[in-house]
Amino acid sequence: MKVAVVGCGGMGRVHALAYAAMPDVELTGVCDTQSGLSCELAEQTGTPAFDSWARLVAEADFDVVSLTLPSHLHREFVKKAADVGKHIICEKPIALSTDDASWMIRYCEERGVRLFIGHVVRFFPDYRHMQRQVAEGRLGRIGTLHAKRMGEHPGEAKPWFKDTARSGGVITDLMIHDIDFVRWTLGEVRSVYALEHTSERLDYAAVTLITESGAVANLEACWGYPAPFYTAVEIAGSEGVVRADSRKTHSLHIRKSTQPASGESFTEAKYSPLYKEVYERELHHFIACLQDGSEPDVTAFDALKALEIAEAALESIRTGKAVLLHPTTAESKGESL
C-alpha cells in the first residue's frame, strides 16, 4: 500500500513517521506549501518532498493520502483526492459543518474511494477498556459520564486555531474527541446544552449531553489551560464506577539532573510511549480496512454524528437554550423535558 501525507505540521509528522515504520506500507511523498516543513520531514522519513498538491499527484505514486491539514481545508482536499481516485485518511474533525461532512461522504461514495476520519480516542487502551465495561454491562445502568480535556492554546503557536472559521474552536476541534466517545459508549444523544467563555488566550467550553438512555454526560474542554495537557474520564453506573486520568497513567517517568544555573537539583518528565503507538495502531487499522475491505472501528458517519452534536452545542451557546437532536412526539409539541 503506497501512502502520501499532505500537511507536514505536528500531526503530519505523526502520520508520516508511523507509515515509514510499517512493513506493509511505502511512504511515497510528503507535501506542504511550506517547503521547509516538507523537506525536513522528507529527510526524516526517506521520501520525496513536494510543495504543492499538483506536483504530488503528478510525480508521486500513491493509493491513499493522509490529510493532516487545518480543518477548514478538509472538504477541499477530500474532493481533490477523490477526484484522482485516492482513498483518504483525514484527521478529525471531518469538516466544520455537517453540510460539508455529508457532502464529503456522498462524494467519496460516488467516486468509489473510502474515507476514514482519525477519531483516535477510540484506539486508546483506557478508552477502549471503559467502553467495553459499559458494553458488557459491568457498570449496570449508566447514570453519568464526566470528561475533561485541557491543554495549552494551540493558537499561540499556530494562529489559525484562534480563527473559529478555520478551526471551529475548542468544541469542534478538541471536545469532539469526547463527544465521539460519549456516542460510542452511551449511544445516541438526545439533547445538548452548552456554555463557553473565550478571550484572546482562552477558549473554555462546558457541554451537557443527555442520551436516549437517560444518561447524562458533562464534558469540559479548554484551550489556554496553564499546565500540561491532560484528559480525565469517569463513568458511573448502578453497579460501579470506572475512571481514567492521563496525569496518573504515564507509563514512563524520568528524573534528570539539571544545570546548576537552574537552581533545581532534578527535573521530572513524564512520557507515554503508547501515545505514538496509538496513532500507529489507528493508521494500521485503516490501512488493513483498505486491504481487506472491512469496516473501520470508527466510520465517517460516526464523525458526521459527532460534528452534529458539536454544531448543536454551538447553537445552544448562541441561543442559551438546550437543543434537541431526536425529539420525541411530546417534545416536538413543545412540552417540557
C-alpha positions in Angstrom: 0.0 0.0 0.0 1.5 3.3 -1.1 0.7 6.3 1.0 1.3 10.1 0.8 0.9 12.7 3.6 -0.4 16.2 2.9 0.3 18.7 5.7 3.6 18.4 7.5 2.8 20.0 10.8 2.6 18.1 14.1 0.0 15.5 13.0 1.6 15.2 9.6 4.8 14.2 11.3 3.0 11.6 13.4 1.4 10.1 10.3 4.5 10.1 8.2 6.7 8.6 10.8 4.1 5.9 11.5 3.8 5.0 7.9 7.6 4.9 7.5 7.8 2.3 10.2 5.1 0.0 8.8 6.5 -3.0 6.9 3.4 -3.3 4.6 3.3 0.4 3.7 5.5 2.5 1.4 5.5 6.3 2.1 5.9 7.8 -1.3 5.8 11.5 -0.6 5.1 14.3 1.9 3.6 17.6 0.9 3.3 21.0 2.4 3.2 24.5 0.9 5.9 25.4 3.4 8.7 23.7 1.7 10.9 23.8 4.8 8.4 21.6 6.7 8.1 19.0 3.9 11.8 18.9 3.2 12.6 18.3 6.9 10.0 15.5 7.2 11.1 14.0 3.9 14.7 13.8 5.2 13.5 12.1 8.4 11.4 9.5 6.5 13.5 8.9 3.4 10.8 10.0 1.0 10.4 12.8 -1.6 9.1 16.2 -0.6 6.5 18.2 -2.6 5.4 21.8 -2.2 2.0 21.5 -4.0 -0.8 19.1 -4.4 -0.5 19.3 -8.2 3.2 18.2 -8.0 2.4 15.4 -5.6 -0.3 14.0 -7.9 1.8 14.3 -11.0 5.1 12.9 -9.6 4.2 10.5 -6.7 2.6 7.1 -6.9 0.2 6.5 -4.0 -3.1 4.7 -3.3 -4.1 6.5 -0.1 -3.4 10.0 1.2 -3.4 11.2 4.8 -4.8 14.7 5.1 -3.3 16.4 8.2 -4.3 19.9 7.3 -6.2 22.7 9.1 -9.8 21.8 9.5 -11.2 24.4 7.0 -9.2 22.7 4.2 -10.7 19.2 4.7 -13.6 19.4 2.3 -11.4 21.0 -0.5 -8.7 18.3 -0.2 -11.1 15.4 0.2 -12.6 16.4 -3.1 -9.2 16.8 -4.7 -8.2 13.3 -3.5 -11.4 11.7 -4.5 -11.2 13.3 -8.0 -8.0 11.4 -8.7 -9.2 8.2 -7.2 -7.2 8.2 -3.9 -8.5 6.7 -0.7 -8.4 9.2 2.2 -7.4 9.2 5.8 -8.4 12.6 7.2 -7.8 14.0 10.6 -10.7 15.0 12.8 -13.0 16.9 12.7 -14.3 15.6 9.4 -15.3 19.2 8.4 -16.5 22.4 10.0 -20.2 21.9 9.1 -22.5 18.9 8.9 -23.5 20.0 5.4 -19.9 19.8 4.3 -19.4 16.5 6.1 -22.5 14.9 4.5 -21.4 16.1 1.0 -17.8 14.7 1.5 -19.2 11.3 2.5 -21.5 11.2 -0.6 -18.8 12.5 -2.9 -16.4 9.7 -1.9 -19.0 7.1 -2.2 -19.9 8.3 -5.7 -16.3 8.1 -6.8 -15.6 4.8 -5.2 -13.0 5.9 -2.7 -13.0 5.2 1.0 -13.0 8.0 3.6 -11.6 7.4 7.1 -11.6 10.0 9.9 -9.0 10.0 12.6 -11.0 9.9 15.9 -8.0 8.4 17.6 -9.5 8.3 21.1 -11.3 5.1 20.1 -7.8 3.5 19.8 -6.5 4.5 23.3 -6.4 1.4 25.6 -8.0 3.3 28.5 -10.9 4.5 26.5 -11.4 1.1 24.8 -11.4 -0.5 28.3 -14.0 1.9 29.6 -16.3 1.4 26.6 -16.0 -2.3 27.0 -17.0 -2.2 30.6 -20.2 -0.3 29.7 -20.9 -2.5 26.7 -20.6 -5.7 28.8 -22.9 -4.3 31.4 -20.4 -4.4 34.2 -21.3 -1.0 35.5 -25.0 -1.6 35.4 -27.3 1.2 34.3 -25.2 4.2 33.4 -26.1 7.4 35.2 -23.3 9.9 34.5 -20.2 10.4 32.5 -17.7 13.2 33.2 -14.9 14.1 30.8 -12.2 16.8 30.7 -9.7 17.6 28.0 -7.5 20.5 29.0 -4.4 22.0 27.3 -2.4 25.0 26.2 -3.9 27.1 23.4 -2.6 25.8 20.1 -3.3 29.3 18.7 -0.2 30.6 20.4 1.9 28.6 18.0 -0.5 28.4 15.1 -2.8 31.5 14.8 -5.4 29.7 12.6 -6.6 27.9 15.7 -7.8 31.2 17.1 -9.9 31.8 14.0 -13.1 29.8 14.5 -13.9 30.0 10.8 -10.8 27.9 10.2 -10.6 25.7 13.4 -14.1 25.5 14.7 -13.0 26.4 18.2 -12.4 24.3 21.2 -15.6 22.3 20.9 -15.3 21.3 17.3 -11.6 20.7 17.4 -10.8 19.4 20.9 -14.0 18.4 22.7 -15.2 16.4 19.7 -13.0 13.6 20.9 -15.1 13.2 24.0 -18.3 13.8 22.1 -17.5 10.9 19.9 -16.6 8.8 22.9 -19.9 9.5 24.6 -21.9 8.5 21.5 -19.7 5.3 21.1 -20.1 4.4 24.7 -23.5 5.6 25.8 -25.4 5.7 22.5 -27.3 8.4 20.6 -27.5 11.9 22.1 -31.0 13.3 22.7 -30.3 16.9 23.9 -27.4 19.3 24.1 -26.8 22.3 26.4 -23.5 24.3 26.3 -21.7 27.3 27.7 -18.5 28.9 26.5 -16.1 31.5 27.6 -13.5 32.9 25.2 -10.8 35.6 25.4 -7.6 36.3 23.5 -5.8 33.4 25.2 -8.6 31.2 26.5 -11.3 29.1 24.9 -13.3 27.1 27.5 -16.5 25.2 27.0 -18.8 23.1 29.2 -21.3 20.9 27.4 -24.1 18.7 28.9 -25.4 15.8 26.8 -28.4 13.7 27.6 -28.5 10.4 25.8 -31.5 8.4 24.7 -30.9 6.0 27.6 -31.2 8.9 30.0 -27.5 9.0 31.0 -26.0 12.5 31.5 -22.6 13.4 30.1 -20.8 16.5 31.3 -17.9 17.5 29.2 -15.3 20.2 29.7 -12.6 21.3 27.2 -10.1 24.2 27.5 -7.5 25.8 25.3 -5.4 28.1 27.5 -5.1 25.7 30.5 -1.9 26.9 32.4 -0.5 23.4 32.9 0.4 20.4 30.9 -2.2 18.8 28.7 -4.4 16.1 30.4 -7.6 14.1 29.9 -9.8 12.6 32.5 -13.0 10.5 32.3 -15.3 9.0 34.9 -18.3 6.8 34.1 -20.7 5.9 37.0 -23.4 3.3 36.8 -25.7 1.5 39.2 -23.1 -1.3 39.8 -19.8 0.6 39.7 -17.5 3.3 38.5 -14.6 3.3 36.1 -12.1 6.2 35.8 -9.1 7.2 33.7 -6.8 10.1 34.2 -3.8 10.8 31.9 -2.0 12.5 34.8 -1.9 9.2 36.7 -1.2 6.8 33.8 2.1 7.8 32.3 4.0 4.7 31.6 7.4 6.2 31.9 8.8 8.7 34.5 12.3 10.1 34.0 14.2 12.2 36.6 17.2 14.1 35.3 19.8 16.3 36.9 19.5 19.9 35.7 22.0 22.6 35.0 23.3 24.3 38.2 22.1 27.7 37.0 18.5 26.5 37.2 18.6 26.3 41.0 16.9 22.9 40.9 18.5 19.5 41.7 16.2 17.4 39.5 13.5 17.8 36.9 10.9 15.2 36.3 9.4 14.4 32.9 6.5 12.1 32.2 6.2 10.3 28.9 3.9 7.7 27.4 5.3 5.6 24.6 1.8 4.5 24.0 1.0 8.0 22.6 2.7 7.4 19.3 1.8 3.7 19.3 -1.9 4.6 19.4 -1.7 6.7 16.2 0.3 3.8 14.6 -2.5 1.4 15.6 -5.1 3.7 14.2 -3.4 4.1 10.9 -2.5 0.5 10.6 -6.2 -0.4 11.2 -7.3 2.0 8.4 -4.8 0.5 6.0 -5.9 -3.0 6.9 -9.5 -2.0 6.2 -8.4 -0.8 2.8 -6.6 -4.1 2.1 -9.4 -6.4 3.2 -12.4 -4.3 2.6 -13.6 -4.4 6.2 -15.4 -1.7 8.1 -13.3 0.5 10.4 -13.9 0.8 14.2 -14.9 4.4 13.6 -16.6 5.4 10.4 -17.1 8.6 8.5 -20.7 8.5 9.6 -19.6 8.4 13.2 -17.5 11.5 12.5 -20.6 13.2 11.0 -22.7 12.4 14.1 -20.0 13.8 16.4 -19.9 17.0 14.3 -23.7 17.2 14.5 -23.5 17.2 18.3 -20.8 19.8 18.2 -22.9 22.0 16.0 -25.8 21.6 18.4 -23.5 22.7 21.3 -22.6 25.9 19.3 -26.3 26.6 18.6 -27.0 26.2 22.3 -24.3 28.8 23.1 -25.8 31.2 20.6 -29.4 30.8 21.9 -28.9 30.0 25.6 -31.2 27.0 25.2 -31.0 23.3 25.0 -31.0 21.8 21.5 -33.0 18.6 20.9 -31.4 16.3 18.4 -34.0 13.5 18.4 -37.2 15.0 19.9 -40.0 12.6 21.0 -43.6 13.2 19.9 -44.3 15.0 23.2 -41.3 17.3 22.9 -42.0 18.1 19.3 -45.3 19.5 20.5 -43.5 21.9 22.8 -44.0 20.0 26.1 -41.3 20.3 28.8 -38.4 17.8 29.0 
